[in-house]
Amino acid sequence: MDCAKAKCVALTFDDGPGEYTAHLLDELKQADARATFFMLGQNVHAHRDLVRRMAAEGHELANHSWSHPQLTSLSSAGVRSQVRRTQEAIKEASGVEPTLFRPPYGATDARVGKAIGMPLIMWSVDSLDWRYRSVARNARVGVREPRRDGVVLYHDIHEASVEAAPKVVAGLKRRGFTLVTVSELYQGKQLKPGRLYPKW
């Protein structure tokens, strides 16, 4: 996929895997759409089959820390532990070692970025799905707000977000978007450890 030519957008889902993730994977498979999952290490073991399935179905597996702390409040050693434990859990479950990280709450600084040692993936559209828990609103925001090369933030731990996903995918396709993973979005660009992407 060449996003220099195609009109690309990346859907991302945080904080899983959880009880609604299997349904989300079903919907994405039916729509032939890929997404990027920023997972919490503490949730991986109970859903190892889903993590394997994500990899097998072409989704991107990414790191969102072990337990969702404010990383800027931890020591550098504490940050590294959050990253390492999650890397190990995801690799053990799927055979895939993530290359991307999303800091919980988007909270990072130069020290934390250095300790993480991976490119830091933020977002260009925040659905605020954790606050509103509305299928209609989640779908409306996800269809209307993304622009070319955008990164859209949802959470697969919320039922309303998963229920909105098919509407978002269909609406974005109607707008001419191709849904890609974050790595596909940045293909051909060298992402640097500790740097924020996208840059606002």
KASULGI-V676295 format. One record per residue. N is the residue number from 1. RES is the residue in one small letter. SS is DSSP state (H for helix, E for strand, C for the rest). OMEGA is omega in whole degrees, 0 to 359 (999 if undefined). Layout:
BEGIN
N RES SS OMEGA
N RES SS OMEGA
END
This chain:
BEGIN
1 m C 180
2 d C 183
3 c C 171
4 a C 180
5 k C 181
6 a C 177
7 k C 189
8 c E 172
9 v E 181
10 a E 171
11 l E 179
12 t E 182
13 f E 185
14 d E 164
15 d C 178
16 g C 357
17 p C 183
18 g C 188
19 e C 181
20 y C 187
21 t H 180
22 a H 179
23 h H 177
24 l H 178
25 l H 176
26 d H 182
27 e H 180
28 l H 179
29 k H 181
30 q H 181
31 a C 184
32 d C 182
33 a C 178
34 r C 180
35 a C 176
36 t E 183
37 f E 175
38 f E 192
39 m E 172
40 l C 182
41 g H 183
42 q H 180
43 n H 189
44 v H 188
45 h H 182
46 a H 183
47 h H 184
48 r H 180
49 d H 179
50 l H 179
51 v H 175
52 r H 181
53 r H 177
54 m H 182
55 a H 183
56 a H 184
57 e C 171
58 g C 176
59 h C 178
60 e E 179
61 l E 184
62 a E 190
63 n E 179
64 h C 181
65 s C 180
66 w C 189
67 s C 174
68 h C 176
69 p C 169
70 q C 189
71 l H 180
72 t H 179
73 s H 181
74 l C 171
75 s C 177
76 s H 177
77 a H 178
78 g H 177
79 v H 181
80 r H 178
81 s H 178
82 q H 181
83 v H 187
84 r H 182
85 r H 180
86 t H 176
87 q H 182
88 e H 181
89 a H 181
90 i H 180
91 k H 180
92 e H 182
93 a H 192
94 s H 187
95 g C 182
96 v C 176
97 e C 182
98 p C 177
99 t C 183
100 l E 182
101 f E 172
102 r C 180
103 p C 175
104 p H 181
105 y H 186
106 g H 187
107 a C 178
108 t C 173
109 d C 185
110 a H 181
111 r H 181
112 v H 179
113 g H 178
114 k H 180
115 a H 180
116 i H 175
117 g C 179
118 m C 172
119 p E 184
120 l E 185
121 i E 178
122 m C 182
123 w C 175
124 s C 175
125 v E 175
126 d E 183
127 s C 186
128 l C 183
129 d H 179
130 w H 182
131 r H 190
132 y H 177
133 r C 182
134 s C 179
135 v H 183
136 a H 181
137 r H 179
138 n H 180
139 a H 182
140 r H 180
141 v H 184
142 g H 179
143 v H 188
144 r H 193
145 e C 183
146 p C 172
147 r C 182
148 r C 180
149 d C 180
150 g E 175
151 v E 188
152 v E 185
153 l E 170
154 y E 177
155 h E 181
156 d C 175
157 i C 180
158 h C 184
159 e H 182
160 a H 179
161 s H 179
162 v H 179
163 e H 180
164 a H 189
165 a H 180
166 p H 178
167 k H 178
168 v H 181
169 v H 181
170 a H 181
171 g H 179
172 l H 177
173 k H 177
174 r H 179
175 r C 176
176 g C 181
177 f C 167
178 t E 182
179 l E 185
180 v E 172
181 t C 179
182 v H 179
183 s H 176
184 e H 180
185 l H 183
186 y C 182
187 q C 180
188 g C 177
189 k C 180
190 q C 179
191 l C 186
192 k C 178
193 p C 177
194 g C 179
195 r C 179
196 l E 175
197 y E 350
198 p C 176
199 k C 180
200 w C 999
END
